[in-house]
Amino acid sequence: MEAAGVNTFPSFQISHSYITIKNYLFLDPTKTVFLTSNNPRIKLASNFKTCCLAPARIHNSTGTKTLVENQEQEENDDSSSDSKNQVDEDWEAKFLGQMDPYGDVIPEKKKKKTKSRLLKDTETMDWCMNARKVALKSIEARGLTPVIKNMVSGNKKTKKKKKKMKSKVDKQTPDEEIDGDLEFDSDVEDLDFNLDVELPPLGNKSDLRRNVSIFADGMFQEQKAKTMETFVQRLSEFAGPSDRKKEISLNKAIVEALTAEEVLEVTAETVSAVAKGLSPSPLSPLNIATSLHRIAKNMEKVSMTRSRRLAFARQREMCMLVSIAMTALPECSAQGVSNIAWALSKIGGDLLYLTEMDRVAEVASTMVDEFNSQNVANMAGAFASMQHSAPELFSGLARRASDIIHTFQPQEIAQVLWAFASLYEQAGPMLNELDNVFSNANQFKCSLTDDKLPYSKERTPDVDSGAPVLIFNRDQLGNISWSYAVLGQMNRVFFANVWNTLSYFEEQRISEQYREDIMFSSQVHLVNQCLKLEYSHLDLSLKGELEEKISSAGRTKRFNQKVTSSFQKEVARLLVSTGLDWVKEYAVDGYTLDAAVIDKRFALEIDGPTHFSRNSGSPLGHTMLKRRSIIAAGWKLISVPHQEWEELRGGFEQLEYLRGIIKDHFDEGSFNVEMEDGH
């Protein structure tokens, strides 16, 4: 390597007659005068030794022999010193702090310079080094050298490290410079540069970091893809055939678990066993659906709070179970798909499982013809409670319900109608069939007791006609009436029969002291107002003391406190800049207007996320009913949806937006559109 380095100089070539030995270069001074001269441009590395052969000794056998003897003597001295002192020097140097702690090579020792008498007194100031030397002597005296040696040096495995190429100019020392560009290093031959990629420019640390990050990201992406592929393949095994005996045993353990945590623990143990190679898997599609159903049911049993349910849903084991359920969904029965949808709605509410419910809707749409009345009710109720729109699915559910409407129980009818109204999905075929099957007023009865009737007794056949009889409780009547009002189908026969059944309730049974009474009265009051404003020709509105009692309870704010959102406050602050006389929280026929100009009968509704479907952004049923009722009362109504508001940047754009939607209802001079300073 050294000879190769020297050969890079033009007009200087080493002939084969010259002798090279490790760390020595033998040159003829008659041919290499520039090396022996005081040429400042040429310097050799400090560990590169030169030997000049005198001309007499080159041709003199005696001289050559003497040179070889000197060489052999030096090699023997080097080998003996290396074998005896190299190991000791290594660990002692590390112990004394004289060796680079991150390397295995002792720094080259510089020649000792004669110290002046002034520096002799300051030598004792290096107390740390002196203390280490004293400790080293004590270790040698006590015979603990091997122990401390192992502790300091250790048996570290050598690892291949990627060595960064740095600019030679930055790290050159005066003794290592040759013409400012080249460097002779005897350790270069020990390095193995196996680079398959083009390195960034030397010395550019930012580019180096960027390239390293790119390489690492590629490795992570590849590993992530492999992990995902293995994960999906493993999940697909859960939906395959299983041992019937193990499947029954697992199902029994799931059903007998008393809490949601116990159900999840049993299921997680099975998942872990299958992941480790248990085959066939006992976690069949039936057991997957049963696990989720039992978890949700146990949550309902103990009235678990919403925050606790969300925390439970975010557990690793729970996320794994839901993922497995989504994989096995096509293999589940209609009952299993219905149970999974119901469970997800109870566990995650309207905050979680957005993509999962899309998956459920997709699979359920393909098997809607297999649903029974309970499946239809649970599926529709799950999507409505999560405020998750699924038009295609609900179209199929309406068609399926119309085919089997005669099998529906009163509770199922109330739940399906409420679900369609909540998501504002049209249910024409089902409504038509309800009118046909339950056209007689004698088929409707009301349970005045608070005790819930047994499921089998909610529907009994009429002895005289043999037609089915529906026995509703108070809340079911309120939900059905509200649903028909939202859907705008109050001229239906079924609705008229349900509404007339409310006359069985006496005003004494409605109290403003109970939340249930207030909620029921609020629903009935809104329906009654809708009958007065939109369907006055039907003459179905309540009258007398019952109307007064329901109106009074429906308007109370005891259990219906209005909460003003930050979005509403922000819009209300900017409305002041319009110059109009806005009144906030103005009550109109059971509703509260967010902002209103009373003398102009102009209302502005500030609709946040709770007014829209969480996935499609379409208005929900209660929002549509409110808009329709306010317009029917003679008000001009404009809505400010949060989706459009969030796209605006700053107060200037927001005020311009408000001015644009208001100006169509007022003259240009009726309000001041000048923005205040700071907006």
C-alpha positions in Angstrom: 0.0 0.0 0.0 2.8 2.4 0.9 4.7 1.7 -2.4 1.5 2.2 -4.3 1.0 5.6 -2.6 4.4 6.8 -3.5 4.1 5.6 -7.1 1.3 8.1 -7.6 4.0 10.9 -7.9 5.1 11.5 -11.5 8.7 10.9 -12.3 9.1 8.7 -9.2 8.8 5.0 -9.6 10.1 2.3 -7.4 11.9 -0.4 -9.3 11.8 -4.0 -8.3 15.4 -3.9 -7.2 14.5 -1.9 -4.1 13.5 -3.8 -1.0 10.3 -3.1 0.9 9.6 -4.5 4.4 6.6 -3.9 6.7 6.6 -0.2 7.7 9.9 0.3 5.9 10.8 1.7 2.5 14.3 1.2 1.2 15.3 3.8 -1.4 18.4 4.7 -3.2 19.4 8.2 -2.2 21.2 8.8 -5.5 17.8 8.4 -7.3 15.6 10.0 -4.7 17.3 13.1 -3.8 14.0 15.0 -3.3 13.1 12.7 -0.4 16.3 13.4 1.5 16.2 17.1 0.8 14.3 19.6 2.9 11.4 19.7 0.5 8.4 21.1 2.5 5.9 19.8 -0.1 6.6 16.2 0.7 6.1 14.5 4.0 5.6 10.9 4.9 3.2 9.5 7.4 4.7 9.3 10.9 4.3 5.5 10.9 6.0 5.2 7.5 9.8 4.6 8.1 12.4 5.0 5.4 15.8 3.5 5.1 18.4 4.9 2.6 20.9 2.4 1.2 24.4 3.7 0.7 25.7 3.0 -2.8 28.6 1.0 -1.4 26.3 -1.3 0.6 24.0 -1.9 -2.4 26.8 -3.6 -4.2 28.6 -4.9 -1.1 27.4 -8.3 0.1 28.6 -7.5 3.6 26.5 -4.4 3.7 23.5 -6.3 2.4 24.0 -8.9 5.0 24.2 -6.3 7.8 21.0 -4.8 6.6 19.1 -8.1 6.7 20.5 -8.7 10.2 19.3 -5.3 11.3 15.9 -6.0 9.8 15.6 -9.4 11.5 16.6 -8.0 14.9 14.0 -5.2 14.6 11.3 -7.6 13.6 12.1 -9.9 16.6 12.0 -6.9 18.9 8.7 -5.8 17.5 7.1 -9.3 17.8 8.3 -9.8 21.3 7.1 -6.4 22.5 3.7 -6.9 20.7 3.1 -10.2 22.3 4.0 -9.1 25.8 2.9 -5.6 26.1 0.1 -5.0 23.5 -2.7 -6.5 25.7 -1.4 -4.8 28.8 -1.2 -1.5 27.0 -4.7 -1.8 25.7 -6.6 -2.2 29.0 -4.2 0.0 30.9 -4.6 2.8 28.4 -8.4 2.4 28.6 -8.3 2.4 32.4 -6.1 5.5 32.4 -8.3 7.3 29.8 -5.5 7.4 27.3 -7.4 5.3 24.7 -10.4 6.4 22.6 -13.3 4.7 24.5 -15.1 4.1 21.1 -12.1 2.6 19.3 -9.7 -0.3 19.7 -6.5 1.5 18.5 -4.1 3.3 20.8 -3.6 6.9 19.7 -0.2 7.5 18.3 2.2 8.7 21.0 3.8 12.0 20.4 7.4 12.5 21.2 7.9 13.7 24.7 9.1 17.2 24.9 11.5 18.4 27.6 9.4 20.0 30.3 10.4 23.3 31.8 10.8 23.6 35.6 7.7 25.8 35.6 5.5 22.9 34.5 6.8 20.4 37.1 4.7 22.0 39.8 1.5 22.0 37.7 1.8 18.3 37.0 0.2 17.4 40.3 -2.9 19.3 39.3 -3.9 16.3 37.1 -5.4 14.6 40.1 -7.7 12.3 38.1 -4.8 10.8 36.2 -2.7 10.5 39.3 -5.5 8.8 41.1 -6.0 6.3 38.3 -2.2 5.5 38.3 -2.3 4.9 42.0 -5.3 2.6 41.6 -3.6 0.8 38.8 -0.5 0.1 41.1 -2.8 -1.1 43.8 -4.6 -3.5 41.4 -1.3 -5.0 40.2 -0.1 -5.4 43.8 -3.2 -7.3 44.9 -3.2 -9.6 41.8 -6.5 -8.3 40.5 -5.1 -7.4 37.1 -7.0 -10.2 35.2 -10.4 -9.3 36.8 -10.1 -5.5 36.1 -8.7 -6.3 32.7 -11.9 -8.2 31.8 -14.0 -5.4 33.3 -12.3 -2.7 31.3 -11.8 -4.3 27.9 -14.5 -7.0 28.1 -15.2 -9.6 25.4 -17.0 -7.4 23.0 -18.0 -8.9 19.7 -16.6 -7.0 16.8 -19.3 -5.5 14.7 -19.0 -4.2 11.2 -19.6 -0.5 11.3 -20.3 1.7 8.4 -17.5 4.2 8.3 -18.3 7.6 7.0 -16.2 9.1 4.3 -15.1 12.5 5.4 -13.0 15.1 3.8 -9.3 14.4 4.2 -8.6 18.1 4.4 -10.6 18.5 7.6 -8.7 15.9 9.6 -5.2 16.2 8.3 -2.4 16.8 10.7 0.9 18.5 9.8 2.7 15.2 9.9 0.3 13.6 7.5 0.1 16.1 4.7 1.6 15.6 1.3 1.0 18.4 -1.2 -2.2 19.2 0.7 -4.2 16.4 -0.9 -2.8 13.0 -0.3 -2.4 10.9 2.9 -0.4 7.8 3.6 -2.0 5.5 6.2 -0.7 2.1 6.9 -4.1 1.0 8.2 -5.8 1.6 4.8 -5.2 -2.0 3.7 -7.2 -3.3 6.7 -10.4 -1.5 5.5 -12.8 -3.3 3.3 -14.9 -0.8 1.3 -17.8 -2.7 -0.1 -20.1 0.1 -1.3 -22.9 -0.7 -3.7 -24.4 2.7 -3.6 -23.2 6.1 -4.6 -22.3 8.1 -1.5 -23.4 11.7 -1.1 -20.7 14.5 -1.4 -18.1 14.2 1.3 -18.6 16.4 4.3 -22.3 17.2 3.6 -24.0 15.9 6.7 -27.5 16.9 5.8 -27.4 14.9 2.5 -25.9 11.9 4.3 -28.7 12.0 6.9 -31.3 12.3 4.2 -29.9 9.3 2.3 -29.7 7.2 5.4 -33.3 8.0 6.2 -34.4 7.0 2.7 -32.6 3.7 3.0 -34.1 3.0 6.4 -37.6 4.0 5.4 -37.4 1.6 2.5 -36.4 -1.2 4.9 -39.2 -0.3 7.3 -41.7 -0.3 4.5 -40.6 -3.6 3.2 -40.7 -5.1 6.7 -44.1 -3.5 7.3 -45.5 -5.0 4.1 -44.2 -8.5 5.1 -45.7 -8.2 8.5 -49.1 -7.1 7.2 -49.1 -10.0 4.7 -48.4 -12.5 7.4 -51.0 -10.9 9.6 -53.7 -11.1 7.0 -52.8 -14.6 6.2 -53.0 -15.5 9.8 -56.4 -13.8 10.2 -57.8 -15.7 7.3 -57.2 -18.9 9.2 -59.7 -17.9 11.9 -62.6 -18.1 9.4 -61.7 -21.6 8.2 -63.0 -24.9 9.4 -62.6 -25.7 13.1 -62.8 -28.6 15.5 -66.5 -28.9 16.5 -65.7 -30.0 20.0 -63.3 -27.2 20.6 -65.7 -24.7 19.0 -68.5 -25.7 21.4 -66.1 -25.6 24.4 -65.0 -22.0 23.5 -68.6 -20.9 22.9 -69.5 -22.1 26.3 -66.6 -20.3 27.9 -67.6 -17.1 26.1 -71.2 -17.3 27.2 -70.4 -18.1 30.8 -68.0 -15.1 31.2 -69.6 -12.6 33.5 -67.9 -9.4 32.4 -66.6 -7.9 29.2 -63.0 -8.2 30.4 -63.5 -12.0 31.0 -64.9 -12.4 27.5 -62.0 -10.6 26.0 -59.5 -12.6 28.0 -61.0 -15.9 26.8 -61.0 -14.7 23.2 -57.5 -13.3 23.4 -56.1 -16.5 24.7 -57.6 -18.4 21.8 -56.2 -15.9 19.3 -52.8 -16.2 20.8 -53.0 -20.0 20.6 -54.0 -19.9 17.0 -51.2 -17.5 16.2 -48.8 -19.9 17.7 -50.0 -22.8 15.5 -53.2 -24.2 17.0 -55.1 -25.8 14.1 -57.9 -26.0 13.3 -59.0 -22.8 14.9 -61.9 -23.0 17.4 -62.5 -19.3 16.8 -65.2 -19.8 14.2 -67.3 -16.9 12.7 -70.1 -17.9 15.2 -67.7 -17.5 18.2 -66.3 -14.3 16.8 -69.8 -12.7 16.6 -70.7 -14.2 20.0 -67.6 -12.7 21.6 -68.4 -9.2 20.4 -72.1 -9.6 21.3 -71.3 -10.8 24.8 -68.8 -8.0 25.4 -71.4 -5.3 24.4 -74.2 -7.1 26.4 -72.0 -7.2 29.6 -71.3 -3.5 29.1 -75.0 -2.8 29.0 -75.6 -4.9 32.0 -73.4 -2.8 34.2 -74.2 0.5 32.5 -70.5 1.1 31.7 -69.8 4.7 31.0 -68.9 6.0 27.6 -65.3 6.9 28.4 -64.7 3.4 29.9 -66.2 1.8 26.8 -63.9 3.8 24.5 -60.9 2.9 26.6 -61.9 -0.7 26.5 -62.3 -0.5 22.7 -58.7 0.8 22.3 -57.1 -2.1 23.9 -54.8 -4.2 21.7 -56.7 -7.4 22.2 -60.0 -5.7 21.4 -58.6 -4.2 18.2 -57.4 -7.6 17.2 -60.8 -9.1 17.8 -62.6 -6.5 15.7 -60.0 -7.0 12.9 -60.7 -10.7 13.0 -64.4 -10.1 12.9 -64.1 -7.9 9.8 -62.1 -10.7 8.1 -64.6 -13.3 9.0 -67.7 -11.1 8.3 -68.5 -12.7 4.9 -68.5 -16.1 6.5 -70.9 -15.1 9.2 -74.7 -15.8 9.2 -77.3 -13.0 9.0 -77.7 -13.3 12.8 -73.9 -13.0 13.2 -73.6 -9.9 11.0 -76.5 -8.3 12.9 -74.9 -9.1 16.3 -71.6 -7.6 15.2 -73.2 -4.4 14.0 -75.2 -4.1 17.2 -72.1 -4.8 19.4 -69.9 -2.2 17.6 -72.6 0.5 18.1 -72.7 -0.2 21.8 -69.0 -0.4 22.3 -67.8 2.5 20.0 -70.8 4.7 19.8 -70.6 7.4 17.2 -66.8 8.0 17.6 -65.2 4.7 16.6 -65.5 2.0 13.9 -66.0 4.3 10.9 -64.4 2.0 8.3 -65.7 -1.1 10.1 -69.3 0.0 9.7 -68.8 0.6 6.0 -67.6 -3.0 5.8 -70.6 -4.2 7.7 -72.9 -2.3 5.4 -71.2 -3.7 2.3 -71.6 -7.3 3.6 -75.1 -6.9 5.0 -76.4 -5.5 1.7 -75.5 -8.8 0.0 -77.5 -10.9 2.6 -80.4 -8.6 3.5 -82.9 -11.2 2.1 -81.8 -13.6 4.8 -82.6 -11.2 7.7 -85.5 -11.7 10.0 -87.4 -9.0 11.8 -84.9 -8.9 14.7 -82.0 -8.7 12.3 -83.5 -5.8 10.4 -84.3 -3.9 13.6 -80.8 -4.4 15.1 -79.0 -3.6 11.9 -81.0 -0.4 11.4 -80.8 0.7 15.0 -77.0 0.1 15.1 -76.3 2.5 12.1 -78.8 5.1 13.4 -77.2 5.2 16.9 -73.8 5.7 15.3 -75.1 8.4 13.0 -73.7 6.4 10.1 -75.4 6.7 6.7 -75.8 3.7 4.5 -78.4 4.5 1.8 -78.0 1.2 -0.2 -78.3 -0.9 3.0 -81.4 1.0 4.2 -83.0 0.6 0.8 -82.6 -3.1 1.1 -83.8 -3.1 4.7 -87.0 -1.2 3.8 -87.7 -3.7 1.1 -87.0 -6.7 3.3 -89.2 -5.2 6.1 -92.1 -4.8 3.8 -91.9 -8.5 2.9 -92.0 -9.7 6.5 -93.8 -6.8 8.2 -96.4 -9.2 9.6 -93.7 -10.9 11.7 -92.5 -7.7 13.4 -93.0 -7.1 17.1 -94.1 -3.7 18.4 -90.6 -3.0 19.7 -89.0 -3.9 16.4 -91.4 -1.6 14.5 -90.7 1.3 16.8 -86.9 0.7 16.5 -86.9 0.4 12.7 -89.0 3.5 12.2 -86.8 5.5 14.6 -83.7 4.4 12.7 -85.0 5.4 9.3 -86.1 8.8 10.7 -82.8 9.5 12.5 -80.8 9.1 9.4 -83.5 10.6 7.2 -83.7 7.6 5.0 -86.9 7.1 3.1 -88.9 3.9 4.0 -91.8 4.0 1.4 -92.3 0.3 0.9 -92.3 -0.5 4.6 -94.7 2.4 5.4 -97.1 1.2 2.7 -97.1 -2.3 4.1 -97.7 -1.1 7.6 -100.8 0.7 6.4 -102.0 -2.5 4.7 -101.4 -4.9 7.6 -102.4 -2.7 10.5 -105.3 -0.7 9.0 -107.8 -1.4 11.8 -107.7 0.8 14.9 -108.7 -2.2 17.0 -105.2 -3.7 16.3 -103.5 -1.0 18.5 -103.4 -1.1 22.2 -101.5 0.8 24.8 -99.9 -0.5 28.0 -100.4 2.0 30.7 -98.2 0.2 33.2 -94.5 0.9 33.5 -93.6 -2.8 33.5 -92.5 -4.1 30.2 -94.6 -6.8 28.8 -93.1 -10.2 27.9 -91.8 -10.3 24.3 -94.3 -12.9 23.3 -97.3 -11.0 24.7 -96.5 -7.7 23.0 -98.3 -8.9 20.0 -101.5 -11.0 20.3 -104.1 -12.0 17.7 -107.5 -10.4 17.8 -110.0 -13.1 18.8 -112.7 -11.8 16.5 -110.9 -11.0 13.3 -107.6 -13.0 13.8 -105.6 -10.0 12.8 -102.4 -9.2 14.8 -102.7 -6.8 17.7 -99.9 -4.5 18.6 -99.4 -3.5 22.3 -97.2 -0.4 22.6 -95.8 1.3 25.6 -95.6 5.0 26.0 -92.0 5.5 24.7 -92.7 3.4 21.7 -95.7 5.5 20.8 -93.6 8.7 21.1 -90.8 7.3 18.9 -93.2 6.2 16.2 -95.0 9.5 16.2 -91.8 11.5 16.0 -90.5 9.2 13.2 -93.6 9.9 11.0 -93.2 13.6 11.7 -89.5 13.6 10.6 -90.3 11.6 7.4 -93.2 13.9 6.6 -95.7 10.9 6.5 -98.3 12.0 9.0 -101.1 11.4 6.6 -100.6 7.6 6.9 -103.2 5.3 8.4 -100.7 3.7 10.7 -99.7 7.0 12.1 -103.3 8.0 12.7 -103.9 4.8 14.7 -100.7 5.3 16.8 -101.5 9.0 17.5 -105.1 8.2 18.5 -103.7 5.6 21.0 -102.0 8.5 22.9 -105.5 9.6 24.1 -105.3 6.8 26.6 -102.7 8.7 28.6 -104.1 10.9 31.3 -102.4 14.2 32.0 -101.9 13.2 35.6 -99.4 10.5 34.4 -97.0 13.2 33.0 -94.8 14.9 35.5 -92.1 17.5 35.1 -90.0 15.9 37.8 -88.9 12.9 35.8 -86.5 12.8 32.8 -88.5 10.1 31.0 -91.6 12.2 31.2 -89.8 15.2 29.9 -88.3 13.3 26.9 -91.6 11.8 26.0 -93.4 15.2 26.3 -90.8 16.9 24.2 -91.3 14.4 21.3 -95.1 14.6 21.5 -95.0 18.4 21.7 -92.9 18.6 18.5 -95.2 16.2 16.7 -98.3 18.2 17.8 -96.8 21.4 16.6 -96.1 19.8 13.2 -99.7 18.6 13.0 -100.9 22.2 13.7 -98.6 23.8 11.1 -98.3 21.3 8.3 -101.2 18.9 8.7 -103.9 21.1 10.2 -106.4 19.6 7.8 -106.2 16.2 9.5 -107.5 17.6 12.7 -105.3 15.3 14.8 -103.6 17.7 17.1 -104.1 17.3 20.8 -106.6 19.4 22.7 -107.6 20.2 26.2 -105.7 19.5 29.4 -103.5 16.9 27.8 -102.1 19.4 25.3 -101.4 21.9 28.0 -99.7 19.4 30.1 -97.5 18.1 27.3 -96.7 21.6 26.0 -95.7 22.7 29.5 -93.5 19.7 30.1 -92.1 19.8 26.6 -90.9 23.4 26.9 -89.3 23.0 30.2 -85.5 23.2 30.4 -85.1 21.1 33.5 -83.5 18.2 31.6 -82.8 20.0 28.4 -80.1 22.5 29.1 -78.8 24.3 26.0 -75.0 24.1 25.6 -73.4 26.8 23.5 -70.5 25.5 21.4 -67.3 27.4 20.6 -68.4 27.3 16.9 -71.6 29.0 17.8 -69.9 31.7 19.9 -67.4 32.4 17.1 -70.2 33.0 14.5 -72.3 35.0 17.0 -69.3 37.3 17.6 -69.0 38.1 13.9 -72.7 38.7 13.5 -72.4 41.8 15.6 -70.3 43.3 12.7 -73.3 43.1 10.4 -75.1 45.9 12.2 -78.3 43.9 12.6 -80.2 43.4 15.9 -79.5 39.7 16.5 -81.1 37.9 19.4 -79.4 34.7 20.5 -81.2 31.6 21.8 -84.7 32.7 20.7 -87.4 30.1 21.4 -90.0 29.4 18.7 -92.7 26.6 19.1 -90.5 24.2 21.1 -87.3 25.0 19.2 -84.4 27.3 20.0 -83.0 29.5 17.2 -79.3 30.1 17.5 -79.6 33.7 16.2 -82.6 35.6 15.0 -83.6 39.0 13.8 -87.1 39.1 15.3 -88.6 42.1 13.5 -87.5 40.6 10.1 -88.4 37.0 11.2 -85.1 35.9 10.0 -83.2 33.0 11.7 -79.7 31.7 11.4 -78.9 28.1 12.4 -75.3 27.3 13.3 -75.1 23.6 12.7 -72.2 21.7 14.2 -71.2 18.1 13.7 -74.1 16.6 15.6 -76.5 17.8 12.9 -74.9 15.7 10.2 -74.1 12.1 9.4 -70.5 11.3 10.5 -69.5 9.7 7.2 -71.6 11.4 4.4 -72.2 14.8 6.0 -75.9 14.7 5.1 -78.3 16.4 7.5 -79.9 14.1 10.1 -83.6 13.7 10.8 -83.9 15.9 13.8 -82.2 18.7 11.9 -84.5 18.4 8.9 -87.6 18.4 11.1 -86.4 21.6 12.9 -85.8 23.4 9.6 -89.1 22.4 8.2 -91.0 23.4 11.3 -89.4 26.8 11.6 -90.1 27.6 7.9 -93.7 26.4 8.4 -94.0 28.9 11.3 -93.2 31.7 8.9 -89.5 32.3 9.4 -86.8 32.7 6.9 -84.0 30.2 7.8 -80.4 30.0 6.7 -78.0 27.3 7.9 -74.3 27.8 8.5 -72.8 24.2 8.3 -69.5 23.5 10.1 -68.1 21.9 7.0 -68.2 25.2 5.0 -67.1 27.3 8.0 -64.0 25.2 8.6 -62.8 25.9 5.0 -62.7 29.7 5.6 -59.5 31.4 6.7 -59.6 34.2 9.2 -62.2 36.6 10.3 -62.2 38.5 7.0 -63.3 35.5 4.9 -65.8 34.4 7.6 -67.5 37.8 7.7 -67.6 38.0 3.9 -69.3 34.5 4.0 -71.9 35.7 6.5 -72.6 38.8 4.5 -73.0 36.8 1.3 -75.7 34.4 2.7 -77.6 37.3 4.5 -77.7 39.9 1.7 -80.3 38.0 -0.3 -82.9 38.5 2.5 -82.2 42.2 3.2 -81.7 45.4 1.4 -78.1 46.6 1.0 -78.7 49.6 3.3 -80.3 47.7 6.1 -77.2 46.4 7.7 -73.6 47.5 8.0 -71.2 45.1 6.4 -68.1 47.1 7.3 -65.6 45.0 9.3 -64.3 46.3 12.6 -60.7 46.9 13.1 -58.8 43.6 13.9 -61.2 41.3 12.0 
